[in-house]
Amino acid sequence: MVLAGINPGSLASHQKFAGLYDFGFPLLVDPGKQVAQSYGVLKENGGVSRTVFLVDGSGVIRYRVAGAPSTAELVAAVDAL
C-alpha cells in the first residue's frame, strides 16, 4: 500500500507543512489542479474539497469520503480491501 497526500499548494508550502508534522508519507503537488479535476473534487470557485480516496493497485477507487474521516474509519476501510 502507498500513502500520499496531494493538493494544489506550492512545493515550498508542502515542505514547510511536512516539516511541522513529520509525516511518514509524501505530499504531492497538483499546481494546475488537474488531479483534483479528474477526481471530481474541484469546486466551481476553484477551491478543492478535502476528500480521502483509497485506490487499489489497478487504479480503481474503492473508498471515497469527503472531509476528514476518523482513523478507525480509515483502518476499517483499508482492512476491507
Order of alpha helices (4+ residues) and beta strands (2+ residues): beta-alpha-beta-alpha-beta-beta-alpha
